[in-house]
Amino acid sequence: MPFAAHGDIRIDAEFPLLFTYVQGPWNIELVRQWAEQAIPHALGFAARGPWVGGAVIERSMLCTPDALELHRGVATRMVRQLGAVAAVHVALPGTEGADVMHGVFKAMFSGLCPYSQFKDPEEARRWSLQQVAAHQPCH
């Protein structure tokens, strides 16, 4: 019997930034819900050029191991097949597990794409746009 999704998400897709607003902690059901909502946007972004996937997280950054594994698979597809050039997370002040999960996500994205974590959404947005600019063809 499947569980209900733990946590809550909202997608904000404004090319070249695909950001998810998350209230954690989250489980695999929430990651499935995220993938169902985010992948159609990623497919549209893929036709337009390089883009960055990110999350703004509050309450808790903790997730179950199976949720992390699915997240890894979706992120890998987004980078290798759908044109994502970087990943970024914002852990809002007071977000549980931010320090621990930063190391987990840093390892997850190592060798896949640039990754960074910030405490301020505007800093994350600036960094993300720099990543996109670095992947633009020269004219």
N, C-alpha and C positions, 0 to 999 in steps of 0.2 A: 504494500500500500504506500503510495507516494505521500510525502509530507507536503504541507503548505509551504510556500515561499517564506523564508524568514528575511526580514528587512524590507526595504522599499527602494525602487529606482525610478528615475525620470531621465529620459534621453534628451539631450540638446545637441542637435546636428546642424551646425552652421559651417559649411565647408570653409576652410580645411580642418576644422576642429570637431571631433565627435566626442562629446563629453557626457558622461553619465553621472548623475547626482544620486548618491547612495546613502541610505541610512542602514548601517549594519548593526549587528553581525549578519552575515549571509550564509546561505546553504546552497546546495547544488540546484535546487529548484529555482532560486532567485537568479543564479547564473544562467540557467536555461532561459528564463524569462528575459534576462538582459540580452543574451545571444539572439533570441527571436526578434527583439526590437532593434538591436544594433546592426546586425548583419545586413538588412536591406539598405540602411544608410551607408554602410561601408561599401556595398556593391555600387551604389550611386557615386560615392566619392572616388572609387577606383577608376572610373572613366574620366575623372576630372584632373587627376594629378595627385601628388603626395599630400598626405594628411596625417594628423596625430590623433591617437585615441587616448582619452584620459578619464579620470574619475575624481569627483569631489566627494569626499567621504566624511560623514559625521556619525556620532554615537560610538560606532565600533568598526575597526578595520579587520577584525578577526573573521575567519571563515573556516569551514570544514575542509579536510584534506581533499575530498572528492570534488568540492566546489573549486578549490584551487587548481586541481588537475584539469577540470573542464575549462576554467578560465585560461589556463596555459594553452590548451588546444585551440580555443577561439582566437586568442591573441596571436598565436603562431600563424593561423590561417590569414588573419588580417594583415600581418606583415608580409608573409611570403606570397600570398595570392591576391591581396586586395589593396596594396599600395600604401599601407600605414608605414611611416618612417620613424616613429618614436612613440613612446608611451609615457604618460605622466600621471601622478596621483597627487591630490591635495588632501592632506589630513587636517581637517579643521581643528582649531584648539579644543582640547579635551577629548579627542577621538581615542578611544581605548585601543591599545595594541599597535599604535602607529609606529613606534620605534622597532618593535619586533617584526612587523609585517614589511617595513621598508627593506630590511635585509632579505626577507623571503622574496619580495617582488624584484629586488635588484638582481638576485640570483636567477630568478625566472626569466628576466629579460636579457641577461648577460648572453652575448653572442647572437641575440635575435635583433635587437634594435636599441638605440639610446633610451635610457630611462632615468627619470628624476622624480623626486618627491618634494613638495613644497607645503607651506602652511597657509599660503595666500593664493587664492584663485587667479589674481591678476599676474602674479609672478609666473605661475604655471602657464598662463595664456601667452605671455611674452616669450618664455622659453620654447613653447610649442611652435609659435610662429617663426622663431629663429631656426628651429629644426626643419620646418617646411621650406624656408628660404634657402637653406643649405642644400636642398635637394632639387632646386629648380634648375632647368637646363640653362646654360649660358647662351646668350644671343649675340 
